[in-house]
């Protein structure tokens, strides 16, 4: 009987061993969280910057295309650009690019993503035969600014 009692008293972990194992586990988990949490934040920042950059590139390409197609450009307001385009049958079609709420629209069709906001109101500035474009887009706490001047290719 003495042998069985000795086996029972030696089985399992002691209180000190259990506390050390729990402490080491908590230390490892804390280190993992301290490393991964900032990494996830930076991944979100990079993703937002990529979305802002792609929206800006798309908008600038659209502006560039339509302004170069235009035979007449008129800045109605700092956030509205009217472009007259000559069609092959010599008729004139009008395209309107405007800031509507937080979006940029082309003839009422949104050009920006739903989760991206246009934060500036002074977007278009008319020059002699060109248009100065200034954009500031925001997504969350990230912002992206871009400026360019697009020269008109055609004119009346």
N, C-alpha and C positions, 0 to 999 in steps of 0.2 A: 503493500500500500504506500509505503513511503516513496517508492519510485514513481508512482502515478501522480502523487501530489507534487513532486518536484517538476514533472513535465508540465503540469498546469500552471505553475507559478512562473515558468520561463517562456511560455508561449505568448505571442503578440508583441506590441510595442510598448515601451514604457512611456510615461507622461512626458518626460524630457525629450525623448526621440520624436514623439508626435508633435510637440510644440516646435521643435527645430525644423521638422519637415514642413509644417504649415508656414512658418516664418520664411523659409527659403522659397516656398511656392509663391507666397505673396510678394516677395522681393522680385522674383522672375516676372510675375504678371505685371507688376508696377513698371518694371523696365520695358517690357513689351509695349504696354500702353503709352509710355512716355516717348517711345520711338515711333509708333504707328500713328498716333493721333495727329501730330504735326504733319506727317507725311500725307494723311488724308486731306488735311486742310490745303496743302500745296497742290494736291491733285485737283481739288475743286477750283482753286485759283487758276491753274493752268487750263482747265476745261472752260471756265468762264472767259478767259483771255482768248482762247481759240474760237469760241462762239462769237465774241465781239469782233475779232479780226476777220473772220469769214463773212459776217454781216456787213462790215465796213467795206471789204473788198467787193462784195456783190453790189452794194449800193453805188460805190464809185464807178464800177463797170457799167451799171445801168445809166448813171448820169452821163458818163463819157459817151456812151453809144447814142443816147437820145439828143444830147447837145450837138454832137457832130453831125447828126442827121438833120438838124434843124436849119431852116432858112431864116428864121426870126426867133429871137429869144427875148422874153419879157419877164422881169422879176416883178410880180404883182405885189408881193409882200416879202419880207426877209425869209419867210418859210414857204413861199409858193413860187414855183418857176413854171412859166408857160412856154411851150416850144411848138412852133409851127413847122410842120414837115410837108414838103412837096411830094405828092404821090406820083407814080408813073403817068397817070392820066392828067397831070398838071393841076389837080385839085389840091387843096391845102387841108391837112389834118392837124388838129391841135392835141397835144399831150400836155397834161398838167401833173407836175410833181409837187407834192405838198406834204407838210407835216400835219398829220391828223391825230390829235391826242399825243400819244407817245410813239407813234409809228410814222414812217415815211410811206406815202402811197403814190402810185402812178395811175392816174385816172380812177381813183377810188380803190384800187387793189393794193393791199399792204405789201411792201417790199421787205420789211424787217420781220424777224422772228417775233412770236408772241411774247417771249420772255425777255426781249431786248427793248430798252427804252431809248428814245432819242431825247437827250436832255437839254440841248441848246435850241434856241429859237431863231438865231441869226444864222441861217444855213446858206442862203444864196446872196451873192453880191454881184451885180451886173457891172461888167467892164466894157471896154470898146467893142471887141469882137470875141469876148470870152465871159465865162462865169467863174467866180471864185466860190468854192464850196468848202464849208467848214462843218464838220460833223463831230458830235460827241455822243457816243453810245454808252449805255450802262447796263450791267446785269449784276444784280446783287450789289455788293460794295465795290465791284470792279468797274472802271471806266476806260474808254479807249477814244483817243482823239485823232482826227485825220483832217488834213487840209490839202486842197489841190486847186489848180486852175485848169479849166477845160476850154480850149479854143474852139470857136465855131468853124466848121469846115465850109459850109455853104452860107450864102446870104442873098437877100433880095437884090 
